[in-house]
Amino acid sequence: MSDSEYWFCLTHHMVEGTDGCRSKDRLGPYPSAEEAGRALDKVAERNEEWDNDPKWNDDGPGSGDGPGNGLVDGTPDN
């Protein structure tokens, strides 16, 4: 690990270096403190892109959302 790696702590909502909180509580590593500070913005941007990706249709039948999730006998309808 490099001393020039940074993480965004999800518990404290702050940028940390290598000696920060547990890995499961943070996002990264990022190459700069500035990029680590934008971690939640990046997550929101990526989620927006994925939510609007025409190659995915998570709202249709068989999507796993609600009672019409495509399961008849407890197994997926692949």
Secondary structure, DSSP 8 states (H G I E B T S, - for coil): --TT-EEEETTTTEEE-TTSS-GGGEEEEESSHHHHHTHHHHHHHHHHHHHT-TT--TTSTTSSSSS-SS-SSSS---
